[in-house]
Every structure is written in C-alpha cells, then in structure tokens.
Amino acid sequence: MPIRKGALSFARFRLSGDVPKDTRRWLTKALASRAFEGIDPKGDEERASGFVELEQSERTDFAPGSVFEGLSALFAWRVERLRVPSQALRGQLSEWAQAFEQKNGRAPGRREKTEQKDVIRRALRSKTAPTVKVFDVSVDLGARELQVWATARSVVDEVTEALESSLEVRLVPCVPASQLDADALDRLAPTTELFGDELSRPAPAEVA
C-alpha cells in the first residue's frame, strides 16, 4: 500500500472538465461502473482489471467511509493474471501421448492431441491461482488532482483511460510542459542573446 507507506513513485494528473457539486456520489458511481471482476477459472480470459477499495483489495462496495478522507478519495486498481504453466502443460501432454500410443498401437492424431491439450489446460487452469497486483490511486477533490501510484506506463494509461471514460473528464499530465502555453514554450527556444549570431548563419552546404 504505497500511499500508507509513503512511497514516492506516482504519476500526477489534473482533472479538466465539468465536475458536479456532489463529487462523492460522482466518483463513487464512476468506480462502481469499472469495479473489478475476478477471472473465471472455467473461462478463457487471462487478465482482469478494475477498481477496488484501498484497504481491502477484494471489495468493491466503495462505501464513503472506505473511500473518502476529507476532500481526498483513496482507492486502488487491481490487476489479475492467470496463466497455465507451459512446462506443466507440455509434460502432461507428453505423458498422455505415450500412454495413448501404448494402448492403441499408434501415436495420437493432431485432432486428438489438440482436444486433449485443451482438457489438460482447463484442468491446470482450475488449480492455478492468479497473480495479483494492486496499484493505489488518490484524488484530491479540492485541488482537482489525481495521483496513480505506479511506474508502469501501461498501468497508468489503463487507470487514466478508465477514469476519463467513467468520470467524463480529461486527465492532463502534470508535467512542466503541460503547464505552459504555446507562447511560453516559444520563449524557451534558443535565442541570439544566448548563442550569438550562430543561429542566423546559414547551414553549411551538403557535400555530395
């Protein structure tokens, strides 16, 4: 839990757009619309993601007491991955193929092998626990700033896209360039006062 432990790795954004007066209801509704739903062991999906409560990363009730502290909202983004170990899959399939050949006097055909591979994969999938990663998110409703406590760009993008869609706002990265207008950026360009007359000299002709 980086927020509670005082970790410093985060990406910061500014909320740009219309924000309703009832910010708590507005944010809670948005979180619920993108609440985390776990992976179905009997299904085929390998990844799931969504918002959860900060203190209890398996809960998606988003009760006011679990999300809000004054003008701050604290919650998290949970990511689960479920991948069947390829080595175990190959090992069991090889054992089955050997037993099939001994019993039938021939090697299994491609179709038979494919069907058995799917059976083994599903059996292994039901016994495999997904890996879980949780990334903290905080929102200062007074300052209209959001922080995603993650360093992976893919995670930051996923969280901000989910919030922009559900909150119907634009999240502007809080980097120096985003705080300046076009005229200010032009004034930061190299000037003759800094580089002398070298800027006005024509570039040397290209030698063939």
Disulfide bonds with the S-S distance in Angstrom:
none
